[in-house]
């Protein structure tokens, strides 16, 4: 149960938009933990709205995979099972492996420069322990590769997967220094393969990278 907090300034838009934005932020920040109940009447009272916009916001969050409904408990923050997480990383490996393979052929010098600069920034954030920033920049790193390799379809498909299965900040594997170092090593290997325009190696490194991430995710669950 989330305790009362100071009132947030309400942004322009509908009340349902406001409730959706607040709850999504609370889920992604870890304020609302996986498995936590999300009682409609309490949310309505806390945010100063009626039940109707709360219900609409919860339906939207359910469609995004962030909220699920359980018997006798109502709305709860979704929990990703080990089996579901395994499938998710296999799916990402298939899509992102293909993106990396195509990117090795299609990537421009400018895109490579952007990736290198982002990687250097992530190395600095890792040294400084800036976890939330490095996690977001990792997503950008993967997105840049996807858009270099599959701009017509694959990149948008991958974005949809990220949107529907986001990783809350507090459960990010970047919080674990040993995993972060392995991920950064994989990113460096990806950069090398892309710079060498080696499709097979780029695909292999990407798939192995996501298999490692999936195994680490299940080990924490």
Secondary structure as UniProt FT lines:
FT   HELIX           15..29
FT   TURN            34..35
FT   HELIX           40..47
FT   HELIX           51..63
FT   TURN            64..65
FT   STRAND          67..70
FT   TURN            71..73
FT   STRAND          74..77
FT   HELIX           82..106
FT   HELIX           109..128
FT   HELIX           131..149
FT   TURN            151..153
FT   HELIX           154..164
FT   HELIX           169..171
FT   HELIX           173..175
FT   HELIX           177..195
FT   TURN            196..197
FT   HELIX           199..220
//
